[in-house]
């Protein structure tokens, strides 16, 4: 069974909605939830997630809101925090590790933290029984892949193309998937550009997919009320889970 990871932006349209949406995604077959930490400059994300980040910040999002929501969500679905390194740097990794342990969160995804800078934190995370997710891009060499996967935890985030989330580019990933699997048994999940149309193709040769922009587009649809958003995103998650396992 291939796994589905779902990203949603914490605090948009509201914190209560985030909790309800997260629990509904768990019921819809999502295996792991990425709770996005709104940030003013989400460099790896496309315009859809960037817009949701901005709206959440305009709504008054604070880190305490992430921690409060996580305590209600993490007991019911495997939860990771996805955020940029700036808050981790300013508050300290120890602070976030402590909050994660209190919340029941299982690890972090920090897309702008390169391997070399992540190494000092790997030991801290392992000691706390938390995961720091590693990224591999199609442009990485075999030597680089081997270095990255040596201490990979939980799963490897394979970026489907060089660029930003949601841009829908295509790239043949089979060669790089084979290279990764030469060096590790850690599951490989593919992200960037995964939706109900592309999921089946993107899931070839990997152990799961990561979906963000496709769900956040629905979050941003002002033509839907909150119940309709939850219903539509849950249906989308079920469809994607089914397609990646056909």
C-alpha positions in Angstrom: 0.0 0.0 0.0 1.5 3.3 -1.1 1.2 6.2 1.3 -0.4 9.6 0.9 1.1 12.7 2.7 -1.2 15.8 2.7 -0.1 19.4 3.3 -2.4 22.0 4.6 -1.6 25.6 5.8 -2.2 26.0 9.5 -4.6 28.7 10.5 -6.3 29.2 7.2 -9.2 29.9 7.0 -9.2 29.4 10.8 -7.5 27.3 13.4 -10.7 25.3 14.2 -11.0 24.6 10.4 -7.3 23.3 10.4 -8.2 20.8 13.2 -11.4 19.6 11.5 -9.7 19.4 8.1 -6.8 17.4 9.5 -9.0 14.9 11.2 -11.1 14.5 8.1 -8.0 13.9 6.0 -7.1 11.1 8.4 -10.5 9.5 7.9 -10.1 9.9 4.1 -7.0 7.7 4.1 -4.2 10.2 4.5 -1.2 8.5 6.2 0.8 11.5 7.2 -0.1 15.2 7.6 2.2 18.1 6.9 1.0 21.0 9.0 2.4 24.1 7.2 3.9 26.8 9.4 2.9 30.1 7.7 5.9 32.1 6.7 6.2 35.4 4.8 8.7 34.1 2.2 8.0 30.4 1.4 10.8 30.1 -1.2 10.0 26.5 -2.3 6.3 27.0 -2.6 4.3 28.3 -5.6 1.7 31.0 -5.7 -1.1 28.8 -4.3 0.6 27.9 -1.0 2.3 31.3 -0.8 -1.2 33.0 -0.9 -2.5 30.7 1.8 0.6 31.5 4.0 -0.1 35.2 3.5 -3.8 34.9 4.4 -3.0 32.9 7.5 -0.5 35.5 8.7 -3.0 38.3 8.0 -5.5 36.3 10.1 -3.0 36.7 13.0 -1.2 33.3 12.9 1.3 32.8 15.7 3.4 29.7 16.5 1.3 29.0 19.6 -1.6 28.3 17.2 0.5 25.6 15.5 1.3 24.0 18.8 -2.3 24.2 20.1 -3.7 22.7 16.9 -1.1 20.0 16.8 -2.1 18.7 20.3 -5.6 18.1 18.9 -4.4 16.6 15.6 -1.3 14.5 16.3 -2.9 11.9 18.5 -5.1 10.9 15.6 -2.8 11.1 12.5 1.0 11.0 12.0 1.9 14.7 11.9 5.0 16.6 10.7 5.6 20.3 10.9 6.6 21.8 7.5 8.3 25.2 7.8 11.2 27.3 6.7 14.4 27.5 8.8 14.0 31.1 10.0 11.7 30.3 12.9 13.7 27.2 13.9 16.9 29.3 13.9 15.4 32.2 15.9 13.5 30.1 18.5 16.1 27.3 18.6 15.8 23.7 17.5 15.6 22.6 21.2 12.5 24.8 21.6 10.8 23.1 18.6 11.8 19.6 19.6 10.3 20.3 23.1 7.1 21.6 21.6 6.9 18.7 19.1 7.3 16.2 22.0 4.5 18.0 24.0 2.3 18.0 20.9 2.8 14.4 19.7 4.3 15.6 16.4 6.8 13.2 14.9 9.2 15.4 13.0 10.0 18.4 10.7 10.2 19.2 7.0 12.5 22.2 6.4 13.0 22.7 2.7 15.5 25.5 2.9 17.8 23.6 5.3 20.6 21.9 3.2 22.2 18.7 4.3 25.4 20.3 5.5 23.5 22.6 7.8 21.1 20.0 8.9 23.8 17.6 10.2 24.2 19.2 13.6 20.5 18.8 14.2 20.2 15.1 13.1 21.6 13.8 16.4 19.3 16.0 18.4 16.3 14.8 16.4 17.3 11.1 16.7 17.8 11.4 20.5 14.3 12.9 20.8 12.9 10.1 18.5 11.9 12.6 15.9 12.6 12.7 12.1 14.1 15.5 10.0 13.1 14.7 6.4 15.7 14.8 3.7 15.2 16.1 0.2 16.5 14.8 -3.1 16.2 16.7 -6.4 16.5 15.3 -9.9 19.7 17.3 -10.4 21.5 15.5 -7.5 24.5 13.3 -8.5 24.8 9.6 -7.3 27.5 10.7 -4.8 25.2 13.3 -3.4 22.3 10.9 -3.2 24.4 8.4 -1.3 25.4 11.1 1.1 21.9 12.3 1.7 20.2 8.9 2.2 22.9 7.6 4.7 21.0 8.9 7.7 17.5 9.4 6.1 14.7 9.1 8.5 11.0 8.1 8.0 10.9 8.9 4.3 12.9 10.7 1.6 11.2 13.6 -0.1 11.9 13.3 -3.8 11.3 16.6 -5.5 9.6 15.8 -8.8 11.3 18.7 -10.7 13.6 21.7 -10.1 11.3 24.6 -9.3 8.4 25.5 -6.9 5.4 23.5 -5.8 2.3 23.4 -7.9 3.9 24.4 -11.2 3.0 21.1 -12.8 6.3 20.4 -14.6 7.1 16.9 -15.8 10.4 15.0 -15.4 11.3 11.3 -15.8 12.2 10.2 -12.3 12.8 6.5 -12.8 16.6 6.8 -13.1 16.9 8.8 -9.9 14.4 6.6 -8.0 16.7 3.6 -9.0 19.7 5.5 -7.7 18.1 6.2 -4.4 17.0 2.6 -3.9 20.5 1.4 -4.6 21.6 3.1 -1.3 18.7 2.9 1.1 15.6 1.0 2.1 14.1 4.2 3.5 10.7 4.8 1.7 10.8 7.4 -1.1 7.8 9.7 -1.5 7.5 12.1 -4.5 6.2 15.6 -4.1 5.7 18.8 -6.3 3.0 18.8 -8.9 1.0 15.8 -7.5 -2.8 16.0 -7.9 -5.6 13.7 -8.9 -4.6 13.9 -12.6 -0.8 13.2 -12.1 -0.8 11.0 -9.0 -0.9 7.6 -10.7 2.0 8.4 -13.0 4.0 10.1 -10.2 3.6 7.2 -7.9 5.4 4.8 -10.2 8.4 3.2 -8.5 8.0 5.1 -5.2 6.4 4.3 -1.9 4.1 7.3 -1.6 3.2 10.8 -2.8 3.0 14.2 -1.2 0.1 16.5 -2.1 -0.1 20.2 -1.2 -1.2 22.7 -3.8 -4.1 20.6 -5.0 -5.6 20.7 -1.5 -4.7 24.3 -0.8 -6.4 25.5 -4.0 -9.7 24.2 -2.4 -8.9 26.0 0.9 -8.6 29.2 -1.1 -11.9 28.8 -2.9 -14.1 31.6 -1.5 -17.1 30.1 -3.4 -17.2 27.2 -0.9 -18.1 27.3 2.8 -15.9 25.4 5.3 -18.0 22.2 5.3 -17.9 22.1 1.5 -14.1 22.6 1.6 -13.7 19.7 4.0 -16.0 17.5 1.9 -14.2 18.4 -1.4 -10.6 18.0 0.0 -11.6 14.7 1.6 -13.0 13.3 -1.6 -9.8 14.5 -3.5 -7.6 12.7 -0.9 -9.6 9.4 -1.3 -9.4 9.7 -5.1 -5.6 10.2 -5.0 -5.1 7.4 -2.5 -7.0 5.1 -4.7 -5.1 6.1 -7.9 -1.7 5.7 -6.4 -2.6 2.1 -5.3 -4.2 0.9 -8.6 
